[in-house]
Amino acid sequence: MSQDDCIFCQIVDGDIPSRKVFEDDTAMAFLDANPLAPGHTLVIPKEHHETLEETPEDVAAHVFGALHRLNTAVEHAVDADGTNVAFNNGEAAGQEVPHVHGHIIPRFEGDGGNPIHAVAGKRPDLSEAELDEIAEDIHTQRD
């Protein structure tokens, strides 16, 4: 997808209106147009990066820093009991807009929502050896 076709890039450029709650040189945050809860906020890098892997580390750190600061503001603004904070990374993970973005989703006691563990479906049955192998693979791949 090109930047010209990206809805979030169009929001950054001001071509599509948004309910902006934060902006600096690197990041921007606005209310989700299709919220899962009152105050559902999206935090994005202003430059177009489709996935976390494509996002430079300094930009990712800045976006997460903004998300971190906004989380409390969102909770207080809507009197939430908590929040889910998540990045859907890639189409298989449910990322609908191919521009990396973090969600701050306010949660309320008795709202009927599920914990983050509910998003992946059935849990795998992994042996200790399989877990050790996965941990080692992650360790060797991380850099």
C-alpha atoms as one frame of an Amber mdcrd trajectory, in Angstrom:
protein
   0.000   0.000   0.000   1.296   3.444  -0.826   1.149   6.356   1.564  -1.342
   8.030  -0.782  -3.795   5.151  -0.213  -3.259   4.909   3.567  -6.134   6.283
   5.631  -3.824   7.025   8.576  -1.386   8.939   6.350  -4.376  10.922   5.073
  -5.321  11.690   8.686  -1.740  12.818   9.425  -1.835  15.064   6.330  -5.180
  16.548   7.424  -7.008  15.235   4.349  -9.350  13.173   6.547 -10.663  14.727
   9.767  -9.987  13.079  13.107 -10.519  13.719  16.772  -6.853  14.283  17.515
  -5.797  13.980  21.162  -2.005  14.223  20.737   0.553  15.222  18.135   4.266
  15.925  17.997   6.885  15.659  15.233   6.951  11.835  15.320   3.618  10.531
  16.602  -0.067  11.289  16.562  -3.053   9.949  18.495  -6.743  10.194  17.751
 -10.002   8.570  18.730 -10.840   5.414  16.777 -13.648   6.121  14.297 -15.106
   2.666  15.068 -14.490   2.429  18.819 -14.723  -0.728  20.876 -15.322   1.443
  23.963 -15.685   5.131  24.793 -12.229   6.703  24.540 -10.737   3.998  22.257
  -7.598   5.758  21.039  -5.103   4.936  18.288  -1.450   5.968  18.536   0.553
   5.990  15.296   3.889   7.059  13.900   3.358   9.966  11.523   5.656   8.351
   8.944   4.196   5.380   7.097   5.399   2.023   8.418   3.138  -0.984   7.815
   4.339  -3.299  10.608   6.373  -3.160  13.789   9.248  -4.911  12.013   9.373
  -2.107   9.406   9.254   0.633  12.053  12.656   2.014  13.092  13.401   1.286
  16.739  13.636   4.950  17.742  10.239   5.672  16.153   8.686   2.608  17.818
  10.073   3.713  21.192   8.672   7.207  20.678   5.232   5.874  19.694   5.166
   3.578  22.719   6.243   6.476  24.950   3.310   8.539  23.672   0.988   5.560
  24.164   2.315   5.132  27.699   1.598   8.768  28.590  -1.820   8.775  26.895
  -3.023   5.577  28.569  -3.590   7.296  31.909  -5.223  10.320  30.256  -7.638
   8.066  28.358  -8.530   6.093  31.497  -9.216   9.286  33.445 -11.161  10.950
  30.617 -13.729   8.149  30.458 -13.465   6.954  34.085 -12.293   3.505  32.947
 -11.424   0.717  35.370  -8.521  -0.399  33.160  -7.362  -0.643  29.557  -6.259
  -3.161  26.986  -3.217  -1.924  25.082  -2.375  -3.798  21.899  -0.769  -3.757
  18.474  -2.263  -6.004  15.803   0.841  -6.693  13.736   0.122  -8.030  10.254
  -3.042  -9.147   8.515  -3.022 -12.589  10.200  -3.127 -10.813  13.576  -6.150
  -8.732  12.611  -4.357  -5.563  11.486  -6.954  -3.881   9.279  -5.060  -0.689
   8.394  -1.545  -1.372   7.087   0.026   1.466   9.088   1.415   0.401  12.463
  -0.811   1.590  15.302  -1.336   0.920  18.971  -4.766   0.677  20.536  -5.733
   2.014  23.948  -9.090   0.399  24.688 -10.745   1.491  27.928 -12.286  -1.307
  29.955 -15.042  -1.178  32.523 -16.100  -3.642  35.207 -18.756  -5.936  33.740
 -18.318  -4.697  30.141 -18.411  -8.261  28.801 -15.019  -7.984  27.140 -12.315
 -10.605  27.308  -8.664 -10.529  28.346  -5.916 -10.390  25.724  -5.455 -14.167
  26.057  -8.797 -14.631  24.285  -7.597 -13.211  20.937  -5.558 -16.206  19.780
  -8.175 -18.937  20.031  -7.168 -22.389  21.249  -3.954 -22.512  23.264  -1.203
 -24.821  22.007  -0.091 -27.809  24.076   3.684 -27.315  24.169   6.212 -29.522
  25.929   9.032 -28.159  28.069  11.472 -29.045  25.261   9.379 -27.154  22.690
   9.206 -24.124  24.958  12.989 -24.242  25.473  13.549 -24.477  21.707  11.241
 -21.524  20.999  12.930 -19.427  23.698  16.362 -20.208  22.221  15.172 -19.374
  18.699  13.819 -16.031  19.864  17.034 -15.319  21.722  19.170 -15.979  18.628
  16.808 -14.066  16.271  16.311 -10.924  18.358  19.204  -8.945  16.946
